[in-house]
Amino acid sequence: CGEAVEKNKRLITADQREYQQELKKNYNKLKENLRPMIERKIPELYKPIFRVESQKRDSFHRSSFRKCETQLSQGS
């Protein structure tokens, strides 16, 4: 993207300078917003940036399974 912005700068006419300035400003904002991801090492790319609360994965504690087990035992 940065190369494209620089190439565009060389190709524009005088009436497009304001557009070029906005293009470069927005490119710099994009670069800053992506910096945390770009600077991460490869193994860290698979770790979430923000910690997410996870629910228990143990199926025994899920209510839907307990309901099913209760219905089976009552029906027998």
N, C-alpha and C positions, 0 to 999 in steps of 0.2 A: 504494500500500500504506500509506504513511504517513497519508494522509487517512482510510483505512478504520480504522486503529488509533485515530486521534483521534476519529472518529465513534463507534466502539465504546465508547470511554471515556465519552462523554456518555450512552450508552444503557444501560449496565450497571447492575445493582443492587448493593447492598453485598456480597452473597455472591459476586460475580463479580470482585471487585477483585484477588484473587491471580491469577486467570486473565489479567486485563488486564495485570498487571505482567509476567507471563511472555511474553505476546503482544508487548508493547513491547520487552522485552529481546531476544527472538528477531528482531524486526524490525530492531533496531539492529545485531545481529550480521550479518544478511543485507545490510544497507546497507554495513557495513564491508567485507564480503567482495566486494561488487560494485563498490566504489569504484574499484579500478584500471581496470576496464572502462568505467565511467561517465565517468571523467575523461579518457579518451583522446580525441584529436581524430579526426574522421571518417576521414582517410586511414590513421591508425594502427590503426583497427579491423580492417583487412585484414591486418595484420602479426601474426604469432603473438607471444604474451607470452613464451613460452619458446622458445629456439632449438632446433630439431630437426635432428639429423644426417640429411642426405639421402644416398641412394645415388647413384652415377653414373647419369645418365639416357641415356648414350650407348649405343644398342642394339648397336653393334659389339662392345662389351666384355662383353656379357651372354653367359654360358656357353651358354644354351639356343640362341642363334642360332649360336654357333660349332659346337655339336654338329650342328646341322642342316646347316650348310655342309660339315662334314667328311663326314657321311653322304652328301650329294649328290655330293661329289667322288669318294668311294670307289665309289659305285654307277655312275658314268659309265664 
